[in-house]
Amino acid sequence: MKKRFGLVSLTLATASILAACGGGGETTKEKPTSLVISTFGLEQDKMEEDVFKPFEEKYNVDIVLETGTSSERFTKLKSNPNSTVDVIELSQSNAADGVTEGLFEKIDNSKVPNMEKLIDSAKGLSADGSGPAYTLNSIGIIYNKKAAGMEIKEWDDLWNSALKGKISIPDITSTFGPAMLYVASKHENADITKDNGKAAFKAITDLSPNVVKTYSKSSDLANMFQSGEIVAAVVGDFAVPMITQANPDVAYIVPESGTFANFNTMNINKNSKNKDLAYKYIDWRLSKEIQEKTAKSLNEAPTNKEVVLDEETAKNKTYGAIADRTNKVDSQFVNNNLEDWINQWNRILNK
């Protein structure tokens, strides 16, 4: 008995020594650091697989998500800048507002090597220390040709009386709401930056009989098409795969006359307790490896210029010929006028 006891004791002692030297595997692994990311709620399963999980494994991180629309999440951070959010992904307009409000860390480019590989327009966006853009998107028209009873080729077609009570457009507070005003201004052959939206709201008033509903979440459009509530909608290209998968009879077009673009950006909460890890995440999101994946799985047009898309992957993205005909939405101009625009918009469309 004594001999067996001695052997067991020796075995346990040896195991203890090995564990102390790192031979115990999981027992010595450090507890993961939590990183709170505020992001859009679309395609979370694909985000988990292609973006979050690999990052967690590489850096021993536990990612905690806050999801919602850009304006919802920005408003939440703005009202509580001491929140636990570390990185926030926002539309260009909300991000510009956050920079003005002083909510974000000024980005140190040396900590984000992949920023050197950004396309020129994305580089320009971050020239003042703002967080970098990880994707570029734009708006087009998605519609059911048979249900509409007509072919839609241009923005002006949305004002056709044959579409009365049959279309949906993004709400003014959503990512592409302000872009819709640019479209409306263009319909009146006006320059929105010269008249602060006067002509645009005339056009929105004229369009209102055709608008059955505005939307804040593009995921709602899939249900509206399925129920037959709408036959056409103005939508950001990032949502096209989700809508077409649920509704095979709809098609997406980008008018030849041009479109309006938005960059989605990443910023670090200036009060984050995990800034080093936040920088790593931003660099990860800008890498060629990740952007090649998300171009396919999330329909994100790359901002890393080393990423080259084949013809199939480039479909329904702000890339190539589509990118060439995008027009800029002036985020600062939008933010300066947004409060007044929201009031006018609500009086016309959200009575």
C-alpha positions in Angstrom: 0.0 0.0 0.0 2.8 2.3 0.9 4.5 1.7 -2.4 1.3 2.4 -4.4 0.6 5.5 -2.4 4.2 6.7 -3.1 3.7 6.2 -6.8 0.4 8.1 -6.8 2.0 10.9 -4.8 4.9 11.1 -7.2 2.5 11.1 -10.2 0.5 14.0 -8.6 3.6 15.8 -7.7 4.9 15.5 -11.3 1.6 16.6 -12.7 1.7 19.7 -10.4 5.2 20.5 -11.6 4.2 20.1 -15.2 1.1 22.3 -14.7 3.3 25.0 -13.0 5.6 24.9 -16.1 2.7 25.3 -18.5 2.0 21.6 -19.1 -1.5 21.9 -17.7 -3.0 23.4 -20.9 -6.2 25.2 -20.3 -5.7 25.5 -16.5 -3.0 28.1 -17.1 -4.6 30.0 -19.9 -5.3 33.7 -19.0 -8.9 34.8 -18.7 -10.0 36.5 -22.0 -10.2 40.3 -22.0 -13.6 41.7 -22.8 -13.9 44.1 -25.8 -17.2 45.9 -26.2 -18.1 46.6 -29.8 -21.1 48.7 -30.9 -22.1 47.6 -34.4 -24.9 47.2 -36.9 -27.2 44.3 -36.3 -27.1 42.8 -39.8 -25.8 39.3 -40.6 -24.5 38.7 -37.0 -23.9 35.0 -37.7 -21.6 35.8 -40.6 -19.9 38.6 -38.6 -19.3 36.1 -35.8 -17.8 33.5 -38.2 -15.6 35.8 -40.3 -14.7 38.7 -38.1 -15.3 38.2 -34.4 -14.4 34.6 -33.7 -11.0 34.6 -35.4 -10.1 37.8 -33.6 -11.1 36.4 -30.3 -9.0 33.3 -30.9 -5.9 35.3 -32.0 -5.9 37.8 -29.2 -7.6 35.8 -26.4 -10.6 38.2 -26.4 -14.2 37.9 -25.4 -16.2 40.2 -27.7 -19.4 41.7 -26.3 -21.8 43.2 -28.8 -24.1 46.2 -28.7 -26.2 46.2 -31.9 -28.7 48.6 -33.4 -29.0 51.3 -36.1 -26.2 53.8 -36.4 -28.3 56.7 -35.1 -29.7 54.6 -32.1 -26.2 53.6 -31.0 -24.7 57.0 -31.5 -27.4 58.7 -29.5 -26.9 56.2 -26.7 -23.1 56.9 -26.6 -23.6 60.6 -26.9 -25.9 60.6 -23.8 -23.5 58.4 -21.9 -19.9 58.8 -23.1 -18.7 56.9 -20.0 -20.3 53.8 -21.3 -18.3 50.5 -21.6 -18.2 50.6 -25.4 -14.7 50.4 -26.7 -15.1 50.5 -30.5 -18.2 51.9 -32.3 -19.0 51.3 -35.9 -21.1 54.2 -37.4 -22.3 55.7 -40.6 -20.2 58.6 -41.9 -22.6 61.3 -40.7 -22.9 60.0 -37.1 -19.1 59.6 -36.9 -18.6 63.2 -38.1 -21.0 64.3 -35.4 -19.1 62.3 -32.8 -15.8 63.8 -33.8 -17.3 67.3 -33.4 -18.7 66.4 -30.0 -15.2 65.1 -28.9 -16.4 61.6 -28.1 -13.6 59.7 -29.8 -9.9 59.0 -29.4 -7.8 60.7 -32.0 -6.4 57.8 -34.1 -2.7 57.2 -33.9 -2.0 55.9 -37.4 1.2 54.1 -36.3 -1.0 51.7 -34.3 -3.1 50.9 -37.4 -0.6 49.8 -40.1 -3.4 48.9 -42.5 -4.5 52.5 -42.7 -1.6 53.0 -45.1 -3.4 50.6 -47.5 -6.7 52.5 -47.6 -8.1 53.9 -50.9 -7.5 57.6 -51.3 -11.0 58.7 -50.4 -11.0 56.7 -47.2 -7.6 58.1 -46.3 -8.9 61.6 -46.7 -11.7 60.9 -44.4 -9.2 60.1 -41.6 -6.7 62.9 -42.3 -7.9 64.8 -39.2 -7.5 61.8 -36.9 -11.0 60.5 -37.3 -11.5 56.7 -37.2 -11.0 54.9 -40.5 -13.6 53.6 -42.9 -13.9 49.9 -43.3 -16.5 49.8 -46.1 -18.1 52.0 -48.6 -21.8 51.7 -49.5 -24.3 53.6 -51.6 -28.0 53.7 -52.4 -30.0 52.3 -55.3 -33.6 51.1 -56.0 -34.8 47.6 -55.3 -38.1 46.6 -56.8 -40.4 43.9 -58.1 -40.9 44.7 -61.8 -44.0 42.5 -62.2 -45.7 43.9 -59.1 -44.7 47.4 -60.0 -46.1 47.0 -63.6 -43.3 49.1 -64.9 -39.5 49.2 -65.3 -37.6 51.5 -63.0 -34.4 52.8 -64.3 -33.9 56.2 -62.8 -34.5 58.1 -59.5 -37.2 60.2 -61.3 -39.3 57.1 -61.9 -40.1 56.9 -58.1 -42.3 60.0 -58.6 -44.4 58.1 -61.2 -48.1 58.2 -60.0 -48.4 54.5 -61.0 -46.4 53.8 -57.7 -48.9 55.5 -55.5 -48.8 53.9 -52.0 -46.3 51.3 -53.1 -42.8 52.5 -52.1 -40.7 52.8 -49.0 -37.8 55.2 -48.4 -35.2 55.4 -45.6 -36.2 57.6 -42.7 -34.3 60.9 -42.4 -32.6 59.7 -39.2 -31.3 56.5 -40.8 -27.9 56.1 -42.5 -29.2 57.0 -46.0 -32.1 59.3 -45.0 -30.0 62.5 -45.8 -29.0 60.9 -49.1 -32.7 60.6 -50.0 -32.9 64.4 -49.6 -30.0 64.7 -52.0 -31.9 62.5 -54.5 -35.0 64.6 -54.0 -33.0 67.8 -54.6 -31.6 66.3 -57.8 -35.1 65.5 -58.9 -35.8 69.3 -58.8 -32.4 70.1 -60.6 -31.3 71.9 -57.5 -28.2 72.0 -55.4 -29.1 71.1 -51.8 -26.0 72.9 -50.4 -27.2 76.1 -51.9 -30.8 76.2 -50.7 -30.4 74.0 -47.5 -33.0 71.5 -48.8 -35.8 73.8 -49.9 -36.2 72.2 -53.3 -35.6 68.7 -51.8 -38.6 69.0 -49.4 -40.8 70.2 -52.3 -39.9 67.0 -54.1 -40.5 64.9 -50.9 -43.9 66.5 -50.6 -44.6 65.5 -54.2 -43.3 62.0 -53.6 -45.3 61.5 -50.4 -48.4 60.0 -52.0 -46.2 57.1 -53.3 -44.6 56.5 -49.9 -46.6 54.0 -47.9 -43.9 53.9 -45.1 -40.5 55.1 -44.2 -38.1 52.6 -42.6 -35.2 52.8 -40.1 -34.0 49.2 -40.4 -33.4 47.8 -43.9 -34.3 44.3 -42.5 -37.9 45.5 -42.4 -37.9 45.8 -46.2 -37.8 42.0 -46.7 -41.1 41.7 -44.8 -42.7 44.6 -46.6 -41.9 43.0 -50.0 -43.0 39.6 -48.9 -46.4 40.9 -47.6 -46.9 42.9 -50.8 -47.0 46.1 -48.9 -44.4 47.7 -51.2 -43.2 47.0 -54.8 -40.1 49.3 -54.6 -37.7 50.9 -52.1 -34.6 53.0 -51.9 -32.0 51.0 -50.1 -28.3 50.8 -49.2 -26.5 48.1 -51.2 -25.3 46.4 -48.0 -28.8 45.1 -47.5 -29.5 43.8 -51.0 -28.4 40.1 -50.4 -30.6 39.9 -47.3 -33.7 41.2 -49.2 -33.2 39.3 -52.4 -32.7 36.0 -50.6 -36.1 36.4 -48.9 -37.7 37.8 -52.1 -36.2 36.3 -55.3 -38.6 38.3 -57.5 -36.9 41.6 -56.6 -33.9 43.2 -58.4 -31.5 46.0 -57.5 -30.5 48.8 -59.8 -28.2 51.8 -59.5 -29.4 54.6 -61.8 -26.9 55.6 -64.5 -27.3 59.2 -63.4 -25.4 58.4 -60.2 -25.8 57.5 -56.6 -24.8 58.8 -53.2 -22.2 57.1 -51.0 -21.6 56.6 -47.3 -18.5 55.3 -45.5 -19.0 53.1 -42.4 -16.3 54.0 -39.9 -14.7 52.7 -36.7 -13.9 54.9 -33.8 -12.5 54.3 -30.3 -14.5 55.7 -27.4 -12.1 58.2 -25.7 -13.0 56.7 -22.3 -12.3 53.1 -23.4 -10.2 51.1 -20.9 -9.0 48.8 -23.7 -7.5 51.1 -26.2 -4.6 48.9 -27.3 -7.0 46.1 -28.0 -9.4 48.4 -29.8 -6.5 49.5 -32.1 -5.8 45.8 -32.8 -9.5 45.3 -33.7 -9.5 48.3 -36.1 -6.4 47.1 -37.8 -7.9 43.6 -38.1 -11.0 45.0 -39.7 -9.0 46.8 -42.3 -6.7 43.9 -43.2 -6.7 42.4 -46.7 -7.6 38.9 -45.3 -10.7 40.1 -43.4 -11.9 42.5 -46.2 -11.7 39.7 -48.8 -13.9 37.6 -46.5 -16.5 40.3 -45.7 -16.8 41.3 -49.3 -18.3 37.9 -50.0 -20.1 37.2 -46.8 -21.3 40.7 -45.7 -21.5 42.4 -49.1 -19.0 45.0 -47.9 -17.1 47.0 -50.5 -13.4 47.0 -49.4 -11.5 50.1 -48.5 -8.2 48.3 -48.5 -6.8 48.9 -51.9 -5.0 45.6 -52.0 -8.3 43.8 -52.2 -9.4 43.0 -55.7 -12.9 41.6 -56.3 -13.9 39.3 -59.1 -17.0 40.2 -61.2 -19.3 38.0 -59.2 -18.2 39.3 -55.8 -18.3 42.9 -57.0 -22.1 42.7 -57.8 -24.3 45.0 -55.8 -21.4 46.8 -54.2 -20.0 50.3 -54.4 -17.0 49.1 -56.4 -15.7 49.6 -59.9 -18.2 51.3 -62.2 -20.6 52.0 -59.4 -18.0 53.6 -57.3 -17.0 55.8 -60.2 -20.5 57.3 -60.3 -21.0 58.0 -56.6 -21.6 61.5 -55.3 -20.6 62.8 -51.9 -22.9 63.5 -49.1 -21.4 66.4 -47.0 -21.7 65.0 -43.5 -20.9 68.3 -41.8 -23.5 70.1 -43.9 -26.0 67.4 -43.1 -25.4 67.6 -39.3 -25.7 71.4 -39.4 -29.2 71.1 -40.9 -30.4 67.8 -39.5 -32.6 69.1 -36.7 -34.5 71.3 -39.0 -34.7 68.6 -41.7 -36.1 66.1 -39.2 -38.9 68.5 -38.3 -39.8 69.2 -41.9 -39.6 65.5 -42.8 -41.9 64.4 -39.9 -44.5 67.1 -40.9 -44.6 65.6 -44.4 -44.2 61.9 -44.0 -44.7 60.9 -40.4 -48.0 62.7 -39.7 
